[in-house]
Amino acid sequence: MPHTPRSGNAAAQRQLSCLWCGREIVESESGRRRRYCRQSCRQRAYENRNSLKGTGIPDDSVVLSAQEAADLADRWFAARCAAEDVAIAIEEGADTGELMALSKTLLELTREAERLR
């Protein structure tokens, strides 16, 4: 899902995620929208689509290994724990500095959790 940054020239840039690895892609408004951050990600996506042909699995499916799925679950868990830390800090009346630090950690972990691989 596209994300428009709050700071900077929002009209001139779009922030997207690579369809293969989930890394952030920043590009200008003009031209065709990029789908992959690097040629190697584009190639891996192509290989994955071709490996699914004739299997009955839809072409737009994301197939993860057991390890990739476990890593993804770990990233989601870390993000949830960070969100709980923010909620507890608010309940306990934490100061602005502590809340900002916890929020920064939460933001970093949620960005990581967005990656499929």
C-alpha positions as CSV (number, residue, x, y, z in Angstrom):
1,M,0.0,0.0,0.0
2,P,1.5,3.4,-0.9
3,H,2.5,5.7,1.9
4,T,2.9,9.4,1.6
5,P,5.5,10.9,4.0
6,R,4.4,13.8,6.3
7,S,7.7,15.7,5.9
8,G,9.5,16.7,2.7
9,N,7.9,17.2,-0.7
10,A,5.0,14.7,-0.5
11,A,3.7,15.7,-3.9
12,A,7.1,14.9,-5.6
13,Q,7.7,11.5,-3.9
14,R,5.8,8.3,-3.2
15,Q,6.9,5.6,-0.8
16,L,6.1,2.1,-1.8
17,S,7.3,-1.4,-0.7
18,C,9.0,-3.8,-3.0
19,L,6.6,-6.6,-4.0
20,W,9.3,-9.2,-3.4
21,C,11.3,-8.3,-0.3
22,G,9.3,-5.4,1.2
23,R,12.1,-2.9,1.2
24,E,11.0,0.7,0.8
25,I,11.0,2.2,-2.7
26,V,11.0,6.0,-3.0
27,E,10.3,7.4,-6.4
28,S,9.1,10.5,-8.1
29,E,5.6,11.1,-9.2
30,S,6.4,11.0,-12.9
31,G,6.9,7.8,-14.9
32,R,5.8,4.3,-14.3
33,R,5.4,3.1,-10.7
34,R,8.2,0.8,-9.7
35,R,7.2,-2.6,-8.2
36,Y,10.6,-3.9,-7.1
37,C,13.5,-2.2,-5.4
38,R,16.2,-4.1,-7.4
39,Q,16.6,-6.2,-10.5
40,S,17.3,-9.2,-8.4
41,C,13.9,-8.9,-6.6
42,R,12.2,-8.6,-10.0
43,Q,14.0,-11.7,-11.1
44,R,13.1,-13.7,-7.9
45,A,9.4,-12.7,-8.4
46,Y,9.5,-13.8,-12.0
47,E,11.0,-17.2,-11.0
48,N,8.4,-17.6,-8.3
49,R,5.5,-16.8,-10.7
50,N,6.9,-19.3,-13.2
51,S,7.4,-22.0,-10.6
52,L,3.7,-21.8,-9.7
53,K,2.5,-22.4,-13.3
54,G,0.4,-25.6,-13.6
55,T,0.1,-26.0,-9.8
56,G,-3.4,-24.5,-9.4
57,I,-1.9,-21.9,-7.0
58,P,-2.8,-18.4,-8.2
59,D,0.0,-16.4,-9.9
60,D,-0.3,-13.6,-7.4
61,S,0.2,-15.9,-4.4
62,V,3.1,-15.4,-2.0
63,V,4.8,-18.7,-1.1
64,L,7.0,-18.6,1.9
65,S,9.3,-21.3,3.2
66,A,8.7,-22.5,6.8
67,Q,11.7,-20.4,8.0
68,E,10.4,-17.3,6.2
69,A,7.0,-17.7,7.8
70,A,8.6,-18.2,11.2
71,D,10.7,-15.1,10.7
72,L,7.6,-13.1,9.7
73,A,5.7,-14.3,12.8
74,D,8.7,-13.3,14.9
75,R,8.7,-9.8,13.4
76,W,4.9,-9.4,14.0
77,F,5.4,-10.6,17.6
78,A,8.2,-8.0,18.2
79,A,6.0,-5.3,16.8
80,R,3.1,-6.3,19.0
81,C,5.3,-6.3,22.1
82,A,6.5,-2.8,21.2
83,A,2.9,-1.6,20.9
84,E,2.2,-3.1,24.3
85,D,5.2,-1.2,25.7
86,V,3.8,2.0,24.3
87,A,0.3,1.3,25.8
88,I,1.8,0.5,29.2
89,A,4.0,3.6,29.2
90,I,1.0,5.7,28.4
91,E,-1.0,4.1,31.3
92,E,1.9,4.7,33.7
93,G,2.2,8.4,32.6
94,A,5.6,8.2,30.9
95,D,7.1,11.5,29.8
96,T,7.2,12.7,26.2
97,G,10.9,11.6,25.7
98,E,10.2,8.0,26.7
99,L,7.0,7.9,24.6
100,M,8.9,9.2,21.6
101,A,11.7,6.6,22.0
102,L,9.1,3.8,22.3
103,S,7.2,5.1,19.3
104,K,10.4,5.2,17.3
105,T,11.1,1.6,18.2
106,L,7.5,0.6,17.3
107,L,7.7,2.3,14.0
108,E,11.0,0.6,13.1
109,L,9.6,-2.8,14.1
110,T,6.4,-2.4,12.1
111,R,8.4,-1.4,9.0
112,E,10.4,-4.6,9.5
113,A,7.1,-6.6,10.0
114,E,5.8,-5.4,6.6
115,R,8.5,-7.4,4.9
116,L,7.4,-10.8,3.7
117,R,10.9,-12.1,3.3
